[in-house]
Amino acid sequence: MQNVGKRANLIIERMRSLRLLRKQSQSEFWMKFGISQAGASRIECTSQISSPVLLLAELYLAGIIDDEDLYQYCTYSPRTPTNHKTTVAPCLNRRATIK
């Protein structure tokens, strides 16, 4: 069980480093995984991450899935002038077929 925690910590740190390298905000980067900014902050600060998101992150870092794959199965509502909150669809409930 301890190895799972170490693996999660390593993956989260790699995801954070990638986000910073790309100069993206937490909202921009984690949105494609169906994670809000508050959820992203919780993940990056506490290293607590759900198993489905951890699996997606591992696949993403391994190059098995990319941004295009994530966006194909997730739809997001853009920001509107009257509502500055970004709505994130629960895309993790959809099944993705990995080629």
DSSP file (Angstrom, degrees, kcal/mol; ACC not computed):
  #  RESIDUE AA STRUCTURE BP1 BP2  ACC     N-H-->O    O-->H-N    N-H-->O    O-->H-N    TCO  KAPPA ALPHA  PHI   PSI    X-CA   Y-CA   Z-CA
    1    1 A M     >        0   0    0      0, 0.0     4,-1.4     0, 0.0     3,-0.3   0.000 360.0 360.0 360.0 -33.7    0.0    0.0    0.0
    2    2 A Q  H  >  +     0   0    0      1,-0.2     4,-1.9     2,-0.2     5,-0.2   0.847 360.0  58.4 -66.4 -33.3    2.9    2.4    0.7
    3    3 A N  H  > S+     0   0    0      1,-0.2     4,-2.5     2,-0.2    -1,-0.2   0.848 100.9  56.5 -64.0 -34.0    4.2    1.9   -2.9
    4    4 A V  H  > S+     0   0    0     -3,-0.3     4,-2.7     2,-0.2    -1,-0.2   0.920 107.1  48.9 -62.7 -44.0    0.8    3.2   -4.2
    5    5 A G  H  X S+     0   0    0     -4,-1.4     4,-2.4     2,-0.2    -2,-0.2   0.898 112.1  47.6 -62.8 -42.2    1.3    6.4   -2.2
    6    6 A K  H  X S+     0   0    0     -4,-1.9     4,-2.2     2,-0.2    -1,-0.2   0.904 112.4  49.8 -65.5 -41.1    4.8    6.9   -3.4
    7    7 A R  H  X S+     0   0    0     -4,-2.5     4,-2.5     2,-0.2    -2,-0.2   0.921 111.2  49.0 -62.9 -44.5    3.7    6.3   -7.0
    8    8 A A  H  X S+     0   0    0     -4,-2.7     4,-2.8     1,-0.2     5,-0.2   0.920 110.4  51.1 -61.8 -44.2    0.8    8.8   -6.6
    9    9 A N  H  X S+     0   0    0     -4,-2.4     4,-2.3     1,-0.2    -1,-0.2   0.909 111.2  48.1 -59.3 -43.0    3.2   11.4   -5.2
   10   10 A L  H  X S+     0   0    0     -4,-2.2     4,-2.3     2,-0.2    -2,-0.2   0.917 113.0  47.2 -64.7 -44.4    5.6   10.9   -8.1
   11   11 A I  H  X S+     0   0    0     -4,-2.5     4,-2.5     2,-0.2    -2,-0.2   0.921 112.3  49.5 -64.9 -44.3    2.8   11.2  -10.7
   12   12 A I  H  X S+     0   0    0     -4,-2.8     4,-2.6     1,-0.2    -1,-0.2   0.908 111.1  49.8 -62.3 -41.9    1.3   14.3   -9.1
   13   13 A E  H  X S+     0   0    0     -4,-2.3     4,-2.5    -5,-0.2    -1,-0.2   0.897 111.1  49.2 -64.7 -39.8    4.7   15.9   -8.9
   14   14 A R  H  X S+     0   0    0     -4,-2.3     4,-2.3     2,-0.2    -2,-0.2   0.896 111.6  49.3 -65.6 -39.4    5.3   15.2  -12.6
   15   15 A M  H  X S+     0   0    0     -4,-2.5     4,-2.5     2,-0.2    -2,-0.2   0.917 111.7  48.6 -65.6 -42.7    1.9   16.5  -13.5
   16   16 A R  H  X S+     0   0    0     -4,-2.6     4,-2.5     2,-0.2    -2,-0.2   0.922 111.7  49.5 -62.5 -44.3    2.5   19.7  -11.5
   17   17 A S  H  X S+     0   0    0     -4,-2.5     4,-2.5     1,-0.2    -1,-0.2   0.901 111.0  49.6 -61.7 -41.5    6.0   20.1  -13.2
   18   18 A L  H  X S+     0   0    0     -4,-2.3     4,-2.1     2,-0.2    -1,-0.2   0.914 110.2  50.9 -63.4 -43.3    4.4   19.7  -16.6
   19   19 A R  H  <>S+     0   0    0     -4,-2.5     5,-2.3     1,-0.2     4,-0.3   0.922 112.9  45.3 -59.9 -45.3    1.7   22.2  -15.8
   20   20 A L  H ><5S+     0   0    0     -4,-2.5     3,-0.9     1,-0.2    -2,-0.2   0.880 110.1  54.3 -67.5 -38.4    4.3   24.8  -14.7
   21   21 A L  H 3<5S+     0   0    0     -4,-2.5    -1,-0.2     1,-0.3    -2,-0.2   0.881 110.9  46.1 -61.1 -38.5    6.5   24.0  -17.7
   22   22 A R  T 3<5S-     0   0    0     -4,-2.1    -1,-0.3    -5,-0.2    -2,-0.2   0.494 110.5-127.4 -81.6  -4.2    3.5   24.8  -20.0
   23   23 A K  T < 5 +     0   0    0     -3,-0.9     2,-0.3    -4,-0.3    -3,-0.2   0.906  57.1 149.6  56.3  45.8    2.8   27.9  -17.9
   24   24 A Q      < -     0   0    0     -5,-2.3    -1,-0.2    -6,-0.1    -2,-0.1  -0.814  47.0-119.2-107.6 148.7   -0.8   26.9  -17.4
   25   25 A S     >  -     0   0    0     -2,-0.3     4,-2.5     1,-0.1     5,-0.3  -0.322  33.4-105.5 -73.5 166.4   -3.0   27.7  -14.4
   26   26 A Q  H  > S+     0   0    0      1,-0.2     4,-2.6     2,-0.2     5,-0.3   0.912 122.5  52.3 -59.1 -41.7   -4.4   24.8  -12.4
   27   27 A S  H  > S+     0   0    0      1,-0.2     4,-1.5     2,-0.2    -1,-0.2   0.941 110.9  45.7 -60.3 -48.9   -7.8   25.4  -14.0
   28   28 A E  H  > S+     0   0    0      2,-0.2     4,-0.5     1,-0.2    -2,-0.2   0.929 119.3  39.9 -60.4 -47.4   -6.4   25.3  -17.5
   29   29 A F  H >< S+     0   0    0     -4,-2.5     3,-0.6     1,-0.2    -2,-0.2   0.947 120.6  39.0 -72.2 -49.7   -4.3   22.2  -17.0
   30   30 A W  H ><>S+     0   0    0     -4,-2.6     5,-1.8    -5,-0.3     3,-1.6   0.650  95.3  82.1 -80.9 -14.8   -6.6   20.0  -14.8
   31   31 A M  H ><5S+     0   0    0     -4,-1.5     3,-2.2    -5,-0.3    -1,-0.2   0.874  84.6  60.3 -57.3 -38.5   -9.9   20.9  -16.6
   32   32 A K  T <<5S+     0   0    0     -3,-0.6    -1,-0.3    -4,-0.5    -2,-0.1   0.681 103.5  51.9 -66.7 -14.9   -9.2   18.3  -19.3
   33   33 A F  T < 5S-     0   0    0     -3,-1.6    -1,-0.3     2,-0.2    -2,-0.2   0.344 123.2-105.7 -97.7   4.0   -9.2   15.7  -16.5
   34   34 A G  T < 5S+     0   0    0     -3,-2.2     2,-0.4     1,-0.3    -3,-0.2   0.740  77.4 135.8  79.8  23.5  -12.5   16.9  -15.2
   35   35 A I      < -     0   0    0     -5,-1.8    -1,-0.3    -8,-0.1    -2,-0.2  -0.898  47.9-137.2-111.1 131.6  -11.0   18.5  -12.1
   36   36 A S     >  -     0   0    0     -2,-0.4     4,-2.5    -3,-0.1     5,-0.2  -0.238  32.1-102.7 -74.3 170.7  -11.9   22.0  -10.9
   37   37 A Q  H  > S+     0   0    0      2,-0.2     4,-2.5     1,-0.2     5,-0.2   0.899 124.6  51.1 -63.2 -40.1   -9.3   24.5   -9.7
   38   38 A A  H  > S+     0   0    0      1,-0.2     4,-2.1     2,-0.2    -1,-0.2   0.912 111.5  47.3 -63.9 -41.5  -10.2   23.7   -6.1
   39   39 A G  H  > S+     0   0    0      2,-0.2     4,-2.4     1,-0.2    -2,-0.2   0.888 110.8  52.1 -65.4 -39.1   -9.7   20.0   -6.8
   40   40 A A  H  X S+     0   0    0     -4,-2.5     4,-2.9     2,-0.2     5,-0.2   0.908 109.1  49.8 -63.6 -42.4   -6.5   20.6   -8.6
   41   41 A S  H  X S+     0   0    0     -4,-2.5     4,-2.5     1,-0.2     5,-0.3   0.918 110.4  50.3 -62.3 -43.1   -5.1   22.6   -5.6
   42   42 A R  H  X S+     0   0    0     -4,-2.1     4,-2.4     2,-0.2     6,-0.7   0.911 112.5  47.5 -61.3 -42.6   -6.1   19.8   -3.3
   43   43 A I  H  X S+     0   0    0     -4,-2.4     4,-1.9     1,-0.2    -2,-0.2   0.951 116.0  42.9 -63.5 -49.7   -4.4   17.3   -5.5
   44   44 A E  H  < S+     0   0    0     -4,-2.9    -2,-0.2     1,-0.2    -1,-0.2   0.816 121.0  40.3 -69.9 -30.4   -1.2   19.3   -5.8
   45   45 A C  H  < S+     0   0    0     -4,-2.5    -1,-0.2    -5,-0.2    -2,-0.2   0.846 130.3  23.2 -87.0 -35.8   -1.0   20.4   -2.2
   46   46 A T  H  < S-     0   0    0     -4,-2.4    -3,-0.2    -5,-0.3    -2,-0.2   0.557  90.8-130.5-109.5 -10.1   -2.0   17.2   -0.4
   47   47 A S     <  +     0   0    0     -4,-1.9     2,-0.6    -5,-0.4    -4,-0.2   0.731  59.6 142.1  62.1  23.5   -1.2   14.5   -3.0
   48   48 A Q        +     0   0    0     -6,-0.7     2,-0.3    -5,-0.1    -1,-0.2  -0.869  20.8 161.4 -96.4 122.0   -4.7   13.0   -2.6
   49   49 A I        -     0   0    0     -2,-0.6     2,-0.1    -3,-0.1   -41,-0.0  -0.996  38.8-112.5-142.8 142.1   -6.0   11.9   -5.9
   50   50 A S     >  -     0   0    0     -2,-0.3     4,-2.5     1,-0.1     5,-0.2  -0.376  31.5-114.3 -73.2 155.5   -8.8    9.5   -6.9
   51   51 A S  H  > S+     0   0    0      1,-0.2     4,-2.4     2,-0.2     5,-0.2   0.889 113.6  51.7 -58.9 -43.5   -7.9    6.3   -8.6
   52   52 A P  H  > S+     0   0    0      0, 0.0     4,-2.3     0, 0.0    -1,-0.2   0.913 113.0  44.8 -62.7 -40.2   -9.6    7.2  -11.9
   53   53 A V  H  > S+     0   0    0      2,-0.2     4,-2.7     1,-0.2    -2,-0.2   0.883 111.8  53.2 -70.5 -37.3   -7.8   10.5  -12.2
   54   54 A L  H  X S+     0   0    0     -4,-2.5     4,-2.4     2,-0.2    -1,-0.2   0.918 109.6  48.6 -60.8 -43.7   -4.5    8.8  -11.1
   55   55 A L  H  X S+     0   0    0     -4,-2.4     4,-2.4     2,-0.2    -2,-0.2   0.926 111.6  49.0 -63.0 -45.4   -4.9    6.3  -13.9
   56   56 A L  H  X S+     0   0    0     -4,-2.3     4,-2.5     1,-0.2    -2,-0.2   0.916 110.9  50.9 -59.4 -42.9   -5.7    9.0  -16.5
   57   57 A A  H  X S+     0   0    0     -4,-2.7     4,-2.8     2,-0.2    -2,-0.2   0.902 109.7  50.0 -62.7 -41.4   -2.6   11.0  -15.3
   58   58 A E  H  X S+     0   0    0     -4,-2.4     4,-1.8     2,-0.2     6,-0.2   0.925 112.6  46.4 -62.7 -44.7   -0.4    7.9  -15.7
   59   59 A L  H  <>S+     0   0    0     -4,-2.4     5,-2.0     2,-0.2     6,-1.2   0.883 113.2  50.6 -63.9 -38.6   -1.7    7.2  -19.2
   60   60 A Y  H ><5S+     0   0    0     -4,-2.5     3,-1.1    -5,-0.2    -2,-0.2   0.932 111.2  46.5 -65.6 -47.7   -1.2   10.9  -20.0
   61   61 A L  H 3<5S+     0   0    0     -4,-2.8    -1,-0.2     1,-0.3    -2,-0.2   0.815 110.1  54.7 -66.4 -29.8    2.4   11.0  -18.8
   62   62 A A  T 3<5S-     0   0    0     -4,-1.8    -1,-0.3    -5,-0.2    -2,-0.2   0.564 113.5-119.0 -79.5  -8.2    3.2    7.8  -20.6
   63   63 A G  T < 5S+     0   0    0     -3,-1.1    -3,-0.2    -4,-0.5    -2,-0.1   0.600  82.1 120.2  81.8  10.5    1.9    9.3  -23.9
   64   64 A I  S   <S+     0   0    0     -5,-2.0     2,-0.3    -6,-0.2    35,-0.2   0.865  82.5  23.0 -76.4 -36.7   -0.8    6.7  -24.3
   65   65 A I  S    S-     0   0    0     -6,-1.2    -2,-0.3    -9,-0.2     2,-0.2  -0.931  76.0-171.7-123.7 154.6   -3.5    9.4  -24.2
   66   66 A D     >  -     0   0    0     -2,-0.3     4,-2.2    -3,-0.1     3,-0.2  -0.700  45.6 -78.7-132.6-174.3   -3.0   13.1  -25.1
   67   67 A D  H  > S+     0   0    0      1,-0.2     4,-2.9    -2,-0.2     5,-0.2   0.893 127.0  55.4 -56.2 -42.1   -5.0   16.3  -24.9
   68   68 A E  H  > S+     0   0    0      1,-0.2     4,-1.8     2,-0.2    -1,-0.2   0.911 107.9  48.7 -59.0 -44.0   -6.9   15.4  -28.0
   69   69 A D  H  > S+     0   0    0     -3,-0.2     4,-1.0     2,-0.2    -1,-0.2   0.922 113.0  47.5 -61.3 -44.8   -8.1   12.2  -26.5
   70   70 A L  H >X S+     0   0    0     -4,-2.2     4,-0.8     1,-0.2     3,-0.5   0.918 113.1  47.3 -64.9 -43.6   -9.2   13.9  -23.3
   71   71 A Y  H 3< S+     0   0    0     -4,-2.9     3,-0.2     1,-0.2    -1,-0.2   0.792 103.0  64.6 -69.1 -27.2  -11.1   16.6  -25.1
   72   72 A Q  H 3< S+     0   0    0     -4,-1.8    -1,-0.2    -5,-0.2    -2,-0.2   0.852 112.8  33.1 -62.9 -34.4  -12.8   14.1  -27.3
   73   73 A Y  H << S+     0   0    0     -4,-1.0     2,-0.4    -3,-0.5    -1,-0.2   0.466 114.6  64.0-103.8  -3.3  -14.6   12.6  -24.4
   74   74 A C     <  -     0   0    0     -4,-0.8     2,-0.4    -3,-0.2    -1,-0.0  -0.967  60.0-163.7-123.3 138.0  -15.0   15.7  -22.2
   75   75 A T        -     0   0    0     -2,-0.4    14,-0.9    -3,-0.0     2,-0.4  -0.967   8.6-165.0-119.6 139.8  -17.1   18.7  -23.0
   76   76 A Y  E     -A   88   0A   0     -2,-0.4    12,-0.2    12,-0.2    -2,-0.0  -0.941  19.6-127.5-124.6 142.5  -16.7   22.0  -21.2
   77   77 A S  E     -A   87   0A   0     10,-1.5    10,-0.6    -2,-0.4     3,-0.1  -0.766  32.9-126.1 -85.4 129.6  -18.9   25.1  -21.1
   78   78 A P        -     0   0    0      0, 0.0     9,-0.1     0, 0.0     2,-0.1  -0.271  33.2 -87.6 -70.6 163.3  -16.9   28.2  -21.9
   79   79 A R        -     0   0    0      5,-0.1     5,-0.2     7,-0.1     7,-0.1  -0.424  44.2-154.2 -67.2 144.4  -16.8   31.2  -19.5
   80   80 A T        -     0   0    0      3,-1.9     3,-0.4     5,-0.3     5,-0.1  -0.874  25.5-115.4-119.0 155.8  -19.6   33.6  -20.1
   81   81 A P  S    S+     0   0    0      0, 0.0     3,-0.2     0, 0.0    -1,-0.1   0.832 117.0  44.0 -59.1 -31.4  -19.7   37.4  -19.3
   82   82 A T  S    S+     0   0    0      1,-0.2     2,-0.5     2,-0.0    -3,-0.0   0.736 120.6  38.8 -86.5 -22.1  -22.5   36.8  -16.7
   83   83 A N        -     0   0    0     -3,-0.4    -3,-1.9     1,-0.1    -1,-0.2  -0.922  59.7-175.9-132.7 107.5  -21.0   33.7  -15.1
   84   84 A H        +     0   0    0     -2,-0.5     2,-0.4    -5,-0.2    -5,-0.1   0.382  55.5 102.5 -86.6   5.3  -17.2   33.7  -14.6
   85   85 A K  S    S-     0   0    0     -7,-0.1     2,-0.5    -5,-0.1    -5,-0.3  -0.714  71.0-131.4 -87.8 139.6  -17.2   30.2  -13.3
   86   86 A T        -     0   0    0     -2,-0.4     2,-0.5    -7,-0.1    -7,-0.1  -0.788  16.8-143.2 -90.3 128.4  -16.1   27.4  -15.6
   87   87 A T  E     -A   77   0A   0    -10,-0.6   -10,-1.5    -2,-0.5     2,-0.5  -0.794  12.0-158.2 -93.0 130.0  -18.4   24.5  -15.6
   88   88 A V  E     -A   76   0A   0     -2,-0.5   -12,-0.2   -12,-0.2   -52,-0.1  -0.932  12.5-133.8-112.0 126.5  -16.7   21.1  -16.0
   89   89 A A        -     0   0    0    -14,-0.9     2,-2.7    -2,-0.5     3,-0.2  -0.448  29.3-107.6 -73.4 149.8  -18.7   18.1  -17.3
   90   90 A P    >   +     0   0    0      0, 0.0     3,-1.7     0, 0.0     4,-0.2  -0.398  56.3 160.3 -75.8  68.7  -18.3   14.9  -15.3
   91   91 A C  G >   +     0   0    0     -2,-2.7     3,-1.5     1,-0.3   -57,-0.1   0.663  57.5  75.2 -70.6 -15.5  -16.3   13.4  -18.2
   92   92 A L  G 3  S+     0   0    0      1,-0.3    -1,-0.3    -3,-0.2     4,-0.1   0.649  85.7  65.9 -72.4 -10.5  -14.8   10.7  -16.0
   93   93 A N  G <  S+     0   0    0     -3,-1.7     2,-0.3     2,-0.1    -1,-0.3   0.606  87.4  85.4 -82.6 -10.9  -18.1    8.9  -16.2
   94   94 A R  S <  S-     0   0    0     -3,-1.5     2,-0.5    -4,-0.2   -21,-0.1  -0.646  81.9-122.8 -90.2 147.7  -17.6    8.3  -19.9
   95   95 A R        -     0   0    0     -2,-0.3     2,-0.4     2,-0.0    -2,-0.1  -0.770  21.7-155.6 -91.8 130.4  -15.7    5.3  -21.2
   96   96 A A        -     0   0    0     -2,-0.5     2,-0.7    -4,-0.1   -26,-0.0  -0.864   9.4-140.1-103.6 137.5  -12.7    6.1  -23.4
   97   97 A T        -     0   0    0     -2,-0.4     2,-0.5     2,-0.0    -2,-0.0  -0.876  16.9-151.4 -96.3 119.6  -11.5    3.5  -25.8
   98   98 A I              0   0    0     -2,-0.7   -33,-0.1     1,-0.1   -34,-0.0  -0.797 360.0 360.0 -95.3 127.2   -7.7    3.5  -25.9
   99   99 A K              0   0    0     -2,-0.5    -1,-0.1   -35,-0.2   -34,-0.1   0.449 360.0 360.0 -82.9 360.0   -6.2    2.4  -29.2
